[in-house]
């Protein structure tokens, strides 16, 4: 399955006493493939990508993620065991910056996994 989307955002007007005029087109793509190997084995590969985009006065850098999993049917298809890896290349990190109203900031949001 393949999914694609394009958005155009435009922001203009007064914000905190300063005029803002910004626009950008953002692209999003998603891919999901499932496979059957026989004897109860199957697998899947998926991934997504979001191009550089604009959220208000914040510029978000490109990001995405790839995932994969393998599974096995057990006990005459009454149970299933699945092992999956998410964000294999560690690319699902929101990064961006803002340069507005004499404020200049950069940020990185990293996902943490609870143990």
C-alpha positions as a Markdown table, in Angstrom:
| # | Residue | x | y | z |
|---|---|---|---|---|
| 1 | Unk | 0.0 | 0.0 | 0.0 |
| 2 | Unk | 1.3 | 3.5 | -0.9 |
| 3 | Unk | 0.0 | 6.8 | 0.4 |
| 4 | Unk | 1.1 | 10.2 | -0.7 |
| 5 | Unk | -0.1 | 13.7 | 0.4 |
| 6 | Unk | 0.9 | 17.3 | -0.3 |
| 7 | Unk | -0.1 | 20.3 | 1.8 |
| 8 | Unk | 0.4 | 24.0 | 1.2 |
| 9 | Unk | 0.4 | 26.2 | 4.3 |
| 10 | Unk | 0.4 | 30.0 | 4.2 |
| 11 | Unk | 0.5 | 32.2 | 7.3 |
| 12 | Unk | 0.3 | 36.0 | 7.2 |
| 13 | Unk | -0.8 | 38.7 | 9.6 |
| 14 | Unk | 0.2 | 40.3 | 12.9 |
| 15 | Unk | 1.5 | 38.1 | 15.7 |
| 16 | Unk | 2.8 | 39.6 | 18.9 |
| 17 | Unk | 3.2 | 43.0 | 17.3 |
| 18 | Unk | 5.3 | 41.7 | 14.4 |
| 19 | Unk | 4.1 | 40.9 | 10.8 |
| 20 | Unk | 4.5 | 37.3 | 9.7 |
| 21 | Unk | 4.3 | 36.2 | 6.1 |
| 22 | Unk | 5.4 | 32.6 | 5.6 |
| 23 | Unk | 4.4 | 29.7 | 3.3 |
| 24 | Unk | 5.6 | 26.2 | 2.4 |
| 25 | Unk | 4.5 | 23.0 | 0.7 |
| 26 | Unk | 5.0 | 19.8 | 2.7 |
| 27 | Unk | 5.0 | 16.3 | 1.2 |
| 28 | Unk | 4.2 | 13.1 | 3.1 |
| 29 | Unk | 4.6 | 9.5 | 1.9 |
| 30 | Unk | 3.8 | 6.2 | 3.5 |
| 31 | Unk | 4.6 | 2.7 | 2.3 |
| 32 | Unk | 3.5 | -0.6 | 3.8 |
| 33 | Unk | 4.2 | -4.1 | 2.4 |
| 34 | Unk | 3.2 | -7.5 | 3.8 |
| 35 | Unk | 4.6 | -10.8 | 2.8 |
| 36 | Unk | 3.6 | -14.5 | 3.3 |
| 37 | Unk | 6.5 | -16.9 | 3.2 |
| 38 | Unk | 4.6 | -20.2 | 3.8 |
| 39 | Unk | 4.4 | -22.6 | 6.7 |
| 40 | Unk | 2.8 | -19.9 | 8.9 |
| 41 | Unk | 5.6 | -17.3 | 8.4 |
| 42 | Unk | 4.9 | -13.8 | 7.3 |
| 43 | Unk | 6.6 | -10.4 | 7.5 |
| 44 | Unk | 6.0 | -6.7 | 6.9 |
| 45 | Unk | 8.1 | -3.7 | 6.0 |
| 46 | Unk | 6.8 | -0.1 | 6.4 |
| 47 | Unk | 8.1 | 3.4 | 6.3 |
| 48 | Unk | 7.1 | 7.0 | 6.1 |
| 49 | Unk | 8.7 | 10.3 | 5.2 |
| 50 | Unk | 7.7 | 13.9 | 5.8 |
| 51 | Unk | 9.5 | 16.7 | 3.9 |
| 52 | Unk | 10.6 | 20.0 | 5.4 |
| 53 | Unk | 7.5 | 21.9 | 6.4 |
| 54 | Unk | 6.1 | 25.0 | 8.2 |
| 55 | Unk | 3.9 | 24.9 | 11.3 |
| 56 | Unk | 3.0 | 28.6 | 12.0 |
| 57 | Unk | 6.3 | 30.3 | 12.5 |
| 58 | Unk | 8.2 | 27.1 | 13.2 |
| 59 | Unk | 10.2 | 25.3 | 10.4 |
| 60 | Unk | 10.2 | 21.5 | 10.9 |
| 61 | Unk | 13.1 | 19.6 | 9.2 |
| 62 | Unk | 12.5 | 16.4 | 7.2 |
| 63 | Unk | 11.9 | 13.2 | 9.1 |
| 64 | Unk | 10.7 | 9.7 | 8.7 |
| 65 | Unk | 11.0 | 6.1 | 10.0 |
| 66 | Unk | 11.3 | 2.6 | 8.7 |
| 67 | Unk | 10.0 | -0.5 | 10.5 |
| 68 | Unk | 10.0 | -4.3 | 9.9 |
| 69 | Unk | 8.5 | -7.3 | 11.5 |
| 70 | Unk | 8.3 | -11.1 | 11.2 |
| 71 | Unk | 5.6 | -13.3 | 12.6 |
| 72 | Unk | 4.8 | -17.0 | 12.9 |
| 73 | Unk | 1.4 | -18.7 | 13.3 |
| 74 | Unk | 1.4 | -21.4 | 16.0 |
| 75 | Unk | -0.9 | -24.1 | 17.3 |
| 76 | Unk | -2.9 | -24.5 | 14.0 |
| 77 | Unk | -3.3 | -20.7 | 13.6 |
| 78 | Unk | -4.7 | -20.3 | 17.1 |
| 79 | Unk | -1.7 | -18.1 | 18.2 |
| 80 | Unk | 0.7 | -15.7 | 16.6 |
| 81 | Unk | 4.2 | -14.6 | 17.7 |
| 82 | Unk | 5.5 | -11.4 | 16.2 |
| 83 | Unk | 8.9 | -9.7 | 16.5 |
| 84 | Unk | 9.1 | -6.1 | 15.2 |
| 85 | Unk | 11.6 | -3.3 | 15.0 |
| 86 | Unk | 10.4 | 0.3 | 14.9 |
| 87 | Unk | 12.4 | 3.3 | 13.6 |
| 88 | Unk | 15.2 | 1.0 | 12.5 |
| 89 | Unk | 17.5 | 3.9 | 11.3 |
| 90 | Unk | 16.6 | 6.2 | 14.2 |
| 91 | Unk | 15.3 | 8.9 | 11.9 |
| 92 | Unk | 12.0 | 9.7 | 13.7 |
| 93 | Unk | 13.3 | 12.8 | 15.5 |
| 94 | Unk | 11.4 | 16.1 | 15.2 |
| 95 | Unk | 14.0 | 18.9 | 14.5 |
| 96 | Unk | 13.3 | 22.4 | 13.7 |
| 97 | Unk | 13.9 | 26.1 | 14.3 |
| 98 | Unk | 12.2 | 29.4 | 14.8 |
| 99 | Unk | 13.5 | 32.9 | 14.0 |
| 100 | Unk | 10.7 | 35.2 | 15.0 |
| 101 | Unk | 10.1 | 38.3 | 17.2 |
| 102 | Unk | 13.8 | 38.5 | 18.0 |
| 103 | Unk | 13.7 | 34.9 | 19.2 |
| 104 | Unk | 16.1 | 32.4 | 17.6 |
| 105 | Unk | 15.7 | 28.8 | 18.8 |
| 106 | Unk | 16.6 | 25.3 | 17.5 |
| 107 | Unk | 15.1 | 22.1 | 18.9 |
| 108 | Unk | 15.3 | 18.3 | 18.7 |
| 109 | Unk | 12.6 | 16.0 | 20.1 |
| 110 | Unk | 13.8 | 12.5 | 20.6 |
| 111 | Unk | 11.5 | 9.7 | 21.4 |
| 112 | Unk | 12.3 | 7.7 | 24.5 |
| 113 | Unk | 11.3 | 4.2 | 25.2 |
| 114 | Unk | 10.2 | 3.3 | 28.8 |
| 115 | Unk | 11.8 | 0.2 | 30.2 |
